[in-house]
């Protein structure tokens, strides 16, 4: 259910965070043009200052959102795997490396590795079954702690529609910057 604008404003003022994936998807569709305008607006700003704001907002917001109630990133993304992450995974699974590659991993003609299934093989009840060995791309998601936010805005807008953390950080950044 989508809330009327006045209720959204009240909840936002109360520091309400949106975590309902259906609502996030709907709002993302409704605000598509606004999000692209905000992207253009951010491109003209000081990247270091934007990074500082995004890092702070990410720390505040991600501390309030439990990713294990969502798992949407693991359900929707092709997950990249670094070659050096395969041996520890095989050891953890008590399987030969060749079997792990055959059953769980796909390799591109360029030599890049990805998990060969969406949702990820290692997702169970919104939790990673290999959490301590999760891939670097998983550990880093949603990448809001990294510098260069304004250089990654295409992926931010893509992630906005599927990740409650990205959604709430982007919306909070709009509010902080008085973007209309």
GIFEN-V56132 format. One record per residue. N is the residue number from 1. PSI is psi as a letter, one per 30 degrees, with the letter a starting at -180 (* if undefined). Layout:
n-><N & N>
psi-><PSI & PSI>
This chain:
n-><1 & 2 & 3 & 4 & 5 & 6 & 7 & 8 & 9 & 10 & 11 & 12 & 13 & 14 & 15 & 16 & 17 & 18 & 19 & 20 & 21 & 22 & 23 & 24 & 25 & 26 & 27 & 28 & 29 & 30 & 31 & 32 & 33 & 34 & 35 & 36 & 37 & 38 & 39 & 40 & 41 & 42 & 43 & 44 & 45 & 46 & 47 & 48 & 49 & 50 & 51 & 52 & 53 & 54 & 55 & 56 & 57 & 58 & 59 & 60 & 61 & 62 & 63 & 64 & 65 & 66 & 67 & 68 & 69 & 70 & 71 & 72 & 73 & 74 & 75 & 76 & 77 & 78 & 79 & 80 & 81 & 82 & 83 & 84 & 85 & 86 & 87 & 88 & 89 & 90 & 91 & 92 & 93 & 94 & 95 & 96 & 97 & 98 & 99 & 100 & 101 & 102 & 103 & 104 & 105 & 106 & 107 & 108 & 109 & 110 & 111 & 112 & 113 & 114 & 115 & 116 & 117 & 118 & 119 & 120 & 121 & 122 & 123 & 124 & 125 & 126 & 127 & 128 & 129 & 130 & 131 & 132 & 133 & 134 & 135 & 136 & 137 & 138 & 139 & 140 & 141 & 142 & 143 & 144 & 145 & 146 & 147 & 148 & 149 & 150 & 151 & 152 & 153 & 154 & 155 & 156 & 157 & 158 & 159 & 160 & 161 & 162 & 163 & 164 & 165 & 166 & 167 & 168 & 169 & 170 & 171 & 172 & 173 & 174 & 175 & 176 & 177 & 178 & 179 & 180>
psi-><k & k & k & l & e & e & e & e & e & e & e & e & f & g & h & k & k & k & f & j & e & e & e & e & e & e & e & e & e & e & g & e & e & e & e & e & e & e & e & e & e & e & f & g & l & j & e & e & e & e & e & e & e & e & e & e & e & e & e & e & e & f & f & f & k & j & f & f & f & d & g & e & e & f & f & f & k & k & k & k & k & k & e & f & f & e & e & e & e & e & e & e & f & h & l & k & e & e & e & e & e & e & f & f & k & k & k & l & f & f & g & k & k & l & k & g & k & k & l & k & e & g & k & k & h & g & k & k & f & h & e & f & g & l & l & e & e & e & e & f & k & g & g & f & f & l & l & g & e & f & f & g & f & e & e & e & e & e & f & e & f & f & j & e & e & e & e & e & e & e & e & e & e & e & e & e & g & h & k & *>
